[in-house]
């Protein structure tokens, strides 16, 4: 009769039309079951957000079992309470698209004491997330320039990621300037002027402008070292390596699922265990595919209905 396990992680409707809203006199579970067992419902309605008369922010979540008939409205075969009133939180958030699982997970994180978050969000649409367990991904990136391009791209992708499991993002951002530690060099070569690196008391030259060789310290990565050797036929005096791969590889520094970028990668993405790398100049499409690869490997599961 009911094929959905109420304990499954990340239960959310696949479409808004599966969710109806109804005002009720009582949120007691027995009263809800009795009420919806005898009440006609639209053929597409699978879930009902029951709101208490006079206090619409008090809600419970009900599931309806339907037969396979073609009638536009019908009385359910059965009804059950998926989340009782004390387990539900109702949140209005105009920045959240209720059709995007990651948006629902973001809202659910603000109410961790509730199994179910009912969200009235963008477009006045309403949906819910039950048993929120988002896939947790750490974005590792280097700045400046600021803000982190990769972190920004991830957020932009997730704003429209209706096809993805809920994702919660943490950022591990490395300020390359903080790596320039004593003895602080008098002169420093960085990959490009566009990076916007400026350190007080240090003469900064930009490798992309092919400055005269000065034997200065190089702040960069493997690709920058290759360019330096091509230009000058020799290694830099010293290299301060800012490559995200090095940070990720450092023992215990970053764990779990990781997304980062590397200028040694030309296109697409590379997967190494729980880490996915995209090119330094990754497109949004490449970032989307990389996130899809990580969510497929995530410990959290998605239960769209």
C-alpha positions in Angstrom: 0.0 0.0 0.0 2.8 2.4 1.0 6.1 1.7 -0.7 8.1 4.6 0.9 10.2 3.9 3.9 9.6 6.9 6.3 13.2 6.5 7.6 14.8 6.9 4.2 17.2 9.8 3.9 16.4 13.0 2.0 12.8 12.3 1.1 11.4 15.1 -1.0 8.8 15.4 -3.8 10.0 15.2 -7.3 7.4 17.7 -8.4 5.4 20.4 -6.6 2.1 18.9 -7.8 2.6 16.0 -5.5 2.1 18.3 -2.5 -1.2 19.7 -1.3 -1.9 22.0 1.6 -4.9 21.6 3.9 -6.2 23.4 7.0 -7.2 21.0 9.8 -8.8 21.3 13.2 -6.3 19.0 14.9 -2.7 17.8 14.2 -3.1 14.7 16.4 -1.9 11.7 14.2 -5.1 9.7 14.7 -7.2 12.8 13.8 -5.1 13.4 10.7 -5.5 9.8 9.5 -9.2 9.8 10.1 -9.6 13.2 8.3 -7.7 12.3 5.1 -9.0 8.8 4.9 -12.5 10.2 4.1 -11.5 13.3 2.1 -11.2 13.5 -1.7 -7.9 14.5 -3.0 -6.6 15.5 -6.5 -5.2 12.6 -8.5 -1.6 13.9 -8.4 -1.6 14.6 -4.7 0.6 12.2 -2.8 1.6 14.3 0.3 -0.4 16.8 2.3 1.1 19.5 4.5 -1.6 19.8 7.2 -1.8 23.2 8.8 -3.5 23.9 12.0 -6.5 26.2 11.7 -5.6 29.6 13.3 -1.9 28.7 13.4 -0.7 27.9 9.9 2.9 27.6 10.8 2.1 24.5 12.9 2.2 21.6 10.4 2.4 17.9 10.0 3.2 15.8 6.9 0.7 13.2 5.7 1.1 10.6 2.9 -1.8 9.3 0.9 -2.0 5.9 -0.8 -3.9 6.1 -4.1 -5.3 3.5 -6.4 -4.4 3.4 -10.1 -7.7 4.9 -11.3 -8.0 7.7 -13.8 -10.5 9.8 -11.8 -9.5 13.5 -11.3 -10.4 13.3 -7.6 -10.8 10.3 -5.4 -10.8 9.2 -1.8 -7.4 7.7 -0.7 -7.0 4.0 -0.1 -5.2 4.9 3.1 -3.4 7.8 4.9 -0.5 7.9 7.3 1.5 10.5 9.1 5.1 10.7 8.0 6.1 13.5 10.3 4.1 14.6 13.4 3.6 18.2 14.3 6.5 18.2 16.9 8.8 16.8 14.1 8.0 19.5 11.5 9.4 23.0 11.1 7.7 25.5 8.8 10.1 28.0 7.2 9.4 30.9 4.8 12.5 31.6 2.7 12.1 33.6 -0.6 15.7 32.7 -1.5 15.1 29.0 -1.6 13.7 27.2 -4.6 11.7 24.3 -3.2 12.4 22.3 -6.3 16.1 22.2 -5.6 17.2 19.7 -3.0 20.3 21.6 -2.0 18.1 24.7 -1.2 15.9 22.5 1.0 18.9 21.1 2.7 20.3 24.6 3.4 17.0 25.5 5.1 16.8 22.2 7.0 20.3 22.9 8.4 18.8 25.9 10.2 16.3 23.6 12.0 18.4 20.6 12.9 16.0 19.7 15.8 13.2 18.7 13.3 13.0 15.6 11.1 11.0 17.5 8.5 11.3 21.0 7.2 8.4 22.4 5.2 9.6 25.3 3.0 7.5 28.0 1.4 10.0 29.6 -0.9 10.5 31.2 -4.3 7.4 31.6 -6.4 5.3 30.9 -3.3 5.8 27.2 -4.0 5.8 24.8 -1.1 7.7 21.6 -0.6 9.5 19.6 2.2 12.6 17.6 3.0 12.3 14.7 5.4 15.3 13.2 7.1 17.9 15.6 5.8 21.3 14.0 5.2 22.9 16.0 2.5 26.0 14.9 0.7 28.8 16.9 2.2 31.5 18.3 -0.2 34.5 20.4 0.7 35.6 22.9 -2.0 39.3 23.5 -1.9 40.5 26.6 -3.8 43.2 29.3 -3.9 42.7 33.0 -3.7 43.4 35.8 -4.8 41.6 36.7 -7.0 38.6 36.9 -4.7 36.1 35.6 -4.2 37.0 32.0 -5.0 35.9 31.3 -8.5 35.3 27.6 -7.9 33.2 28.1 -4.7 31.2 30.7 -6.6 30.7 28.3 -9.5 29.5 25.5 -7.2 26.9 27.8 -5.6 25.7 28.9 -9.1 25.4 25.3 -10.2 23.5 24.3 -7.1 21.0 27.2 -7.6 19.5 25.2 -10.5 20.5 21.6 -9.7 17.0 20.1 -9.6 18.5 16.7 -10.8 21.0 16.4 -7.9 20.8 15.0 -4.5 21.0 17.6 -1.7 24.5 18.9 -1.2 26.0 20.8 1.7 29.2 22.7 0.8 32.1 23.6 3.1 34.9 25.9 1.8 38.6 25.4 2.4 40.1 28.5 0.9 43.8 29.0 0.8 45.2 32.6 0.7 48.4 32.2 -1.3 49.8 35.3 0.3 49.8 33.5 3.7 52.2 30.9 2.3 54.9 33.5 1.8 56.6 33.2 5.2 60.0 34.0 6.6 62.4 34.7 5.3 60.1 36.9 3.2 61.7 37.4 -0.2 62.5 40.9 -1.5 61.2 39.8 -5.0 58.4 37.4 -5.9 57.2 36.1 -9.2 53.6 35.1 -9.5 51.7 33.4 -12.4 49.8 36.4 -13.7 48.8 40.0 -13.0 45.1 39.0 -13.1 45.6 37.1 -9.8 45.8 40.5 -8.0 48.6 39.4 -5.6 50.2 42.3 -3.8 52.4 41.9 -0.7 53.7 44.9 1.2 57.4 45.3 1.0 57.8 42.7 -1.8 58.5 43.5 -5.4 56.0 41.4 -7.4 56.5 40.4 -11.0 54.1 38.5 -13.2 55.2 35.4 -15.1 52.6 36.0 -17.9 54.4 39.2 -18.8 57.7 37.4 -19.2 59.7 39.7 -17.0 63.5 39.8 -17.1 65.0 36.9 -15.1 65.8 38.0 -11.6 66.2 34.7 -9.8 63.3 35.6 -7.6 61.1 33.3 -5.6 58.2 31.8 -7.5 54.8 31.6 -5.9 52.9 29.1 -8.0 52.4 25.5 -9.0 53.8 22.8 -11.3 52.6 24.6 -14.5 54.2 27.9 -13.3 57.5 26.0 -12.9 57.2 24.6 -16.4 56.7 28.1 -17.8 59.6 29.4 -15.8 61.9 26.7 -17.2 60.7 27.5 -20.7 61.3 31.2 -20.3 64.6 31.1 -18.5 66.0 27.6 -18.9 66.4 27.2 -15.2 64.5 26.5 -12.0 63.4 29.4 -9.8 65.5 30.2 -6.8 62.8 28.7 -4.7 59.2 27.7 -5.3 56.4 28.2 -2.8 53.9 25.7 -4.0 50.2 26.6 -3.8 48.7 23.7 -5.7 45.4 22.5 -4.1 46.5 18.9 -4.7 49.3 19.5 -2.2 46.9 20.8 0.4 44.4 18.0 -0.2 47.3 15.4 0.0 48.6 16.8 3.3 47.9 14.3 6.1 44.6 15.0 7.7 44.2 18.5 6.2 41.0 17.9 4.2 38.8 14.8 4.4 35.6 13.4 2.9 34.4 14.3 -0.5 36.5 17.1 -2.1 36.2 19.2 -5.2 39.1 21.3 -6.3 40.8 22.5 -9.5 44.2 22.2 -11.1 45.9 24.0 -14.1 47.5 20.8 -15.2 44.1 19.5 -16.2 43.0 20.8 -19.6 39.3 19.8 -19.7 36.6 17.6 -18.1 37.4 16.3 -14.6 39.5 13.7 -12.9 38.4 11.4 -10.1 40.9 10.1 -7.5 39.1 8.3 -4.8 36.9 10.9 -2.9 38.5 13.8 -4.7 37.5 15.3 -8.0 39.6 17.9 -9.8 38.4 20.3 -12.6 40.5 22.5 -14.8 41.6 25.9 -13.4 39.4 27.6 -15.9 36.5 25.1 -15.5 33.2 25.8 -17.1 29.9 25.6 -15.2 29.1 22.4 -17.2 32.4 20.8 -16.0 31.7 21.8 -12.4 28.1 20.3 -12.7 29.5 17.0 -14.0 32.1 16.9 -11.2 29.5 17.5 -8.5 27.3 14.7 -10.1 30.3 12.4 -9.8 30.7 13.2 -6.2 27.1 12.9 -5.3 27.0 9.5 -6.8 29.7 8.4 -4.4 28.3 10.3 -1.3 27.3 8.5 1.8 24.0 10.3 1.8 21.3 9.0 -0.5 18.5 10.9 -2.2 14.9 9.7 -2.0 12.9 11.7 -4.6 9.3 10.4 -4.8 
